[in-house]
Amino acid sequence: MFGAQVIRSHEAYLGLPSLIGKSKRNTFAHLKQRVANKLTGWKEKLLSNAGKEVLIKAVAQAVPSYTMSCFKLPNSLCEELTSMVRQFWWGQVKEEKKLAWMSWDNMCLSKEKGGMGFRDLKTFNLALLAK
């Protein structure tokens, strides 16, 4: 009637959802799936710890960064993303449990402080929105 297009809830603009409904979890499910697809593809390859570190920092933790710069993601989604990255780092496959030799909080410390320099997505999410 006025020449405006109707926006559907499943459409995206610049990779971000056009509309956000009541369930942010469903809205950002594609984000979790994208990270899971990346990690699954890498699990099949034999990677050194240095290779895993680069892939985690450059891709797995960078994928949600763009979305986090515009929206506050639910804490539960941040925890799930962190859990997937943590399992990839320690080499867990499906239901197999491997021992984590260092807490994730310590791994998120800078390298100068003895950590690995990984991002804690929950605090990163809040820090981006505070700017």
ChimeraX commands (.cxc) that place a marker at each C-alpha (Angstrom):
marker #1 position 0.00,0.00,0.00 radius 0.5
marker #1 position 2.73,2.49,0.99 radius 0.5
marker #1 position 5.48,0.79,-0.99 radius 0.5
marker #1 position 7.19,-0.65,2.11 radius 0.5
marker #1 position 8.21,-4.28,2.20 radius 0.5
marker #1 position 6.98,-6.62,4.90 radius 0.5
marker #1 position 9.80,-7.97,7.06 radius 0.5
marker #1 position 9.54,-11.61,7.98 radius 0.5
marker #1 position 10.97,-12.91,11.25 radius 0.5
marker #1 position 13.35,-15.32,9.51 radius 0.5
marker #1 position 14.98,-12.67,7.34 radius 0.5
marker #1 position 18.37,-11.18,8.10 radius 0.5
marker #1 position 20.09,-7.96,7.14 radius 0.5
marker #1 position 23.91,-7.88,7.13 radius 0.5
marker #1 position 23.88,-11.24,8.92 radius 0.5
marker #1 position 21.78,-9.91,11.81 radius 0.5
marker #1 position 18.15,-10.80,12.48 radius 0.5
marker #1 position 15.61,-8.24,11.25 radius 0.5
marker #1 position 13.21,-8.87,14.10 radius 0.5
marker #1 position 13.77,-10.18,17.59 radius 0.5
marker #1 position 10.85,-11.88,19.21 radius 0.5
marker #1 position 10.29,-12.99,22.77 radius 0.5
marker #1 position 12.79,-15.81,22.51 radius 0.5
marker #1 position 16.28,-14.49,21.89 radius 0.5
marker #1 position 17.45,-18.07,22.12 radius 0.5
marker #1 position 15.55,-19.01,18.96 radius 0.5
marker #1 position 16.53,-15.77,17.26 radius 0.5
marker #1 position 20.25,-16.39,17.71 radius 0.5
marker #1 position 20.16,-20.18,17.20 radius 0.5
marker #1 position 21.81,-19.70,13.80 radius 0.5
marker #1 position 24.83,-18.19,15.55 radius 0.5
marker #1 position 25.30,-21.27,17.73 radius 0.5
marker #1 position 24.89,-23.47,14.66 radius 0.5
marker #1 position 27.54,-21.54,12.70 radius 0.5
marker #1 position 30.09,-21.94,15.51 radius 0.5
marker #1 position 29.19,-25.62,15.92 radius 0.5
marker #1 position 29.67,-26.22,12.18 radius 0.5
marker #1 position 33.11,-24.59,12.27 radius 0.5
marker #1 position 34.24,-26.61,15.29 radius 0.5
marker #1 position 32.88,-29.88,13.90 radius 0.5
marker #1 position 34.83,-29.43,10.70 radius 0.5
marker #1 position 38.03,-28.81,12.64 radius 0.5
marker #1 position 37.62,-31.78,14.99 radius 0.5
marker #1 position 38.20,-34.14,12.08 radius 0.5
marker #1 position 41.66,-32.68,11.48 radius 0.5
marker #1 position 44.71,-33.29,13.62 radius 0.5
marker #1 position 45.67,-29.85,14.87 radius 0.5
marker #1 position 48.43,-28.76,17.19 radius 0.5
marker #1 position 47.57,-26.65,20.23 radius 0.5
marker #1 position 48.87,-23.58,18.39 radius 0.5
marker #1 position 46.57,-24.35,15.46 radius 0.5
marker #1 position 43.60,-24.82,17.77 radius 0.5
marker #1 position 44.39,-21.54,19.52 radius 0.5
marker #1 position 44.50,-19.60,16.26 radius 0.5
marker #1 position 41.24,-21.13,15.01 radius 0.5
marker #1 position 39.45,-20.46,18.28 radius 0.5
marker #1 position 40.58,-16.84,18.48 radius 0.5
marker #1 position 40.26,-15.97,14.78 radius 0.5
marker #1 position 37.01,-17.75,13.97 radius 0.5
marker #1 position 35.08,-19.40,16.81 radius 0.5
marker #1 position 35.22,-16.38,19.12 radius 0.5
marker #1 position 35.06,-13.85,16.27 radius 0.5
marker #1 position 31.82,-15.17,14.72 radius 0.5
marker #1 position 29.62,-14.03,17.64 radius 0.5
marker #1 position 31.53,-10.73,18.08 radius 0.5
marker #1 position 29.70,-8.92,15.28 radius 0.5
marker #1 position 26.30,-9.93,16.62 radius 0.5
marker #1 position 27.38,-9.04,20.17 radius 0.5
marker #1 position 28.30,-5.54,19.02 radius 0.5
marker #1 position 24.62,-4.94,18.20 radius 0.5
marker #1 position 22.68,-7.19,20.57 radius 0.5
marker #1 position 23.09,-8.53,24.08 radius 0.5
marker #1 position 23.11,-12.27,23.74 radius 0.5
marker #1 position 21.49,-14.38,26.47 radius 0.5
marker #1 position 23.96,-15.59,29.08 radius 0.5
marker #1 position 22.87,-19.18,28.44 radius 0.5
marker #1 position 23.87,-18.85,24.78 radius 0.5
marker #1 position 27.25,-17.38,25.75 radius 0.5
marker #1 position 27.77,-20.31,28.12 radius 0.5
marker #1 position 26.88,-22.82,25.39 radius 0.5
marker #1 position 29.26,-21.19,22.92 radius 0.5
marker #1 position 32.02,-21.18,25.53 radius 0.5
marker #1 position 31.31,-24.82,26.33 radius 0.5
marker #1 position 31.65,-25.81,22.66 radius 0.5
marker #1 position 34.96,-23.96,22.36 radius 0.5
marker #1 position 36.22,-25.44,25.63 radius 0.5
marker #1 position 35.35,-28.97,24.51 radius 0.5
marker #1 position 37.11,-28.38,21.19 radius 0.5
marker #1 position 40.22,-27.12,23.00 radius 0.5
marker #1 position 40.48,-30.12,25.30 radius 0.5
marker #1 position 39.64,-32.56,22.50 radius 0.5
marker #1 position 36.30,-33.89,23.71 radius 0.5
marker #1 position 34.37,-35.83,21.11 radius 0.5
marker #1 position 30.57,-36.25,21.45 radius 0.5
marker #1 position 29.88,-37.62,24.94 radius 0.5
marker #1 position 33.51,-38.41,25.73 radius 0.5
marker #1 position 34.77,-36.48,28.74 radius 0.5
marker #1 position 38.36,-35.33,28.92 radius 0.5
marker #1 position 40.09,-33.75,31.86 radius 0.5
marker #1 position 40.53,-29.99,31.69 radius 0.5
marker #1 position 43.98,-29.22,33.05 radius 0.5
marker #1 position 43.24,-25.54,33.62 radius 0.5
marker #1 position 40.05,-23.66,34.49 radius 0.5
marker #1 position 38.46,-21.66,31.69 radius 0.5
marker #1 position 38.72,-18.49,33.79 radius 0.5
marker #1 position 42.49,-18.94,33.93 radius 0.5
marker #1 position 42.64,-19.65,30.21 radius 0.5
marker #1 position 40.85,-16.35,29.56 radius 0.5
marker #1 position 43.64,-14.44,31.29 radius 0.5
marker #1 position 46.18,-12.69,29.10 radius 0.5
marker #1 position 49.32,-14.57,28.17 radius 0.5
marker #1 position 51.37,-12.21,30.35 radius 0.5
marker #1 position 49.35,-13.42,33.35 radius 0.5
marker #1 position 49.75,-17.10,32.49 radius 0.5
marker #1 position 46.56,-17.63,30.50 radius 0.5
marker #1 position 45.88,-18.32,26.83 radius 0.5
marker #1 position 44.20,-15.00,26.01 radius 0.5
marker #1 position 40.82,-16.52,25.09 radius 0.5
marker #1 position 37.71,-14.35,25.40 radius 0.5
marker #1 position 35.15,-14.92,28.09 radius 0.5
marker #1 position 32.05,-14.35,25.97 radius 0.5
marker #1 position 29.80,-13.32,28.87 radius 0.5
marker #1 position 32.07,-10.48,30.01 radius 0.5
marker #1 position 32.92,-9.62,26.39 radius 0.5
marker #1 position 29.19,-9.35,25.66 radius 0.5
marker #1 position 28.68,-6.92,28.54 radius 0.5
marker #1 position 31.81,-4.90,27.74 radius 0.5
marker #1 position 30.71,-4.33,24.13 radius 0.5
marker #1 position 27.34,-3.03,25.24 radius 0.5
marker #1 position 28.88,-0.70,27.82 radius 0.5
marker #1 position 30.65,1.26,25.06 radius 0.5
marker link #1:1,2 radius 0.2
marker link #1:2,3 radius 0.2
marker link #1:3,4 radius 0.2
marker link #1:4,5 radius 0.2
marker link #1:5,6 radius 0.2
marker link #1:6,7 radius 0.2
marker link #1:7,8 radius 0.2
marker link #1:8,9 radius 0.2
marker link #1:9,10 radius 0.2
marker link #1:10,11 radius 0.2
marker link #1:11,12 radius 0.2
marker link #1:12,13 radius 0.2
marker link #1:13,14 radius 0.2
marker link #1:14,15 radius 0.2
marker link #1:15,16 radius 0.2
marker link #1:16,17 radius 0.2
marker link #1:17,18 radius 0.2
marker link #1:18,19 radius 0.2
marker link #1:19,20 radius 0.2
marker link #1:20,21 radius 0.2
marker link #1:21,22 radius 0.2
marker link #1:22,23 radius 0.2
marker link #1:23,24 radius 0.2
marker link #1:24,25 radius 0.2
marker link #1:25,26 radius 0.2
marker link #1:26,27 radius 0.2
marker link #1:27,28 radius 0.2
marker link #1:28,29 radius 0.2
marker link #1:29,30 radius 0.2
marker link #1:30,31 radius 0.2
marker link #1:31,32 radius 0.2
marker link #1:32,33 radius 0.2
marker link #1:33,34 radius 0.2
marker link #1:34,35 radius 0.2
marker link #1:35,36 radius 0.2
marker link #1:36,37 radius 0.2
marker link #1:37,38 radius 0.2
marker link #1:38,39 radius 0.2
marker link #1:39,40 radius 0.2
marker link #1:40,41 radius 0.2
marker link #1:41,42 radius 0.2
marker link #1:42,43 radius 0.2
marker link #1:43,44 radius 0.2
marker link #1:44,45 radius 0.2
marker link #1:45,46 radius 0.2
marker link #1:46,47 radius 0.2
marker link #1:47,48 radius 0.2
marker link #1:48,49 radius 0.2
marker link #1:49,50 radius 0.2
marker link #1:50,51 radius 0.2
marker link #1:51,52 radius 0.2
marker link #1:52,53 radius 0.2
marker link #1:53,54 radius 0.2
marker link #1:54,55 radius 0.2
marker link #1:55,56 radius 0.2
marker link #1:56,57 radius 0.2
marker link #1:57,58 radius 0.2
marker link #1:58,59 radius 0.2
marker link #1:59,60 radius 0.2
marker link #1:60,61 radius 0.2
marker link #1:61,62 radius 0.2
marker link #1:62,63 radius 0.2
marker link #1:63,64 radius 0.2
marker link #1:64,65 radius 0.2
marker link #1:65,66 radius 0.2
marker link #1:66,67 radius 0.2
marker link #1:67,68 radius 0.2
marker link #1:68,69 radius 0.2
marker link #1:69,70 radius 0.2
marker link #1:70,71 radius 0.2
marker link #1:71,72 radius 0.2
marker link #1:72,73 radius 0.2
marker link #1:73,74 radius 0.2
marker link #1:74,75 radius 0.2
marker link #1:75,76 radius 0.2
marker link #1:76,77 radius 0.2
marker link #1:77,78 radius 0.2
marker link #1:78,79 radius 0.2
marker link #1:79,80 radius 0.2
marker link #1:80,81 radius 0.2
marker link #1:81,82 radius 0.2
marker link #1:82,83 radius 0.2
marker link #1:83,84 radius 0.2
marker link #1:84,85 radius 0.2
marker link #1:85,86 radius 0.2
marker link #1:86,87 radius 0.2
marker link #1:87,88 radius 0.2
marker link #1:88,89 radius 0.2
marker link #1:89,90 radius 0.2
marker link #1:90,91 radius 0.2
marker link #1:91,92 radius 0.2
marker link #1:92,93 radius 0.2
marker link #1:93,94 radius 0.2
marker link #1:94,95 radius 0.2
marker link #1:95,96 radius 0.2
marker link #1:96,97 radius 0.2
marker link #1:97,98 radius 0.2
marker link #1:98,99 radius 0.2
marker link #1:99,100 radius 0.2
marker link #1:100,101 radius 0.2
marker link #1:101,102 radius 0.2
marker link #1:102,103 radius 0.2
marker link #1:103,104 radius 0.2
marker link #1:104,105 radius 0.2
marker link #1:105,106 radius 0.2
marker link #1:106,107 radius 0.2
marker link #1:107,108 radius 0.2
marker link #1:108,109 radius 0.2
marker link #1:109,110 radius 0.2
marker link #1:110,111 radius 0.2
marker link #1:111,112 radius 0.2
marker link #1:112,113 radius 0.2
marker link #1:113,114 radius 0.2
marker link #1:114,115 radius 0.2
marker link #1:115,116 radius 0.2
marker link #1:116,117 radius 0.2
marker link #1:117,118 radius 0.2
marker link #1:118,119 radius 0.2
marker link #1:119,120 radius 0.2
marker link #1:120,121 radius 0.2
marker link #1:121,122 radius 0.2
marker link #1:122,123 radius 0.2
marker link #1:123,124 radius 0.2
marker link #1:124,125 radius 0.2
marker link #1:125,126 radius 0.2
marker link #1:126,127 radius 0.2
marker link #1:127,128 radius 0.2
marker link #1:128,129 radius 0.2
marker link #1:129,130 radius 0.2
marker link #1:130,131 radius 0.2
view
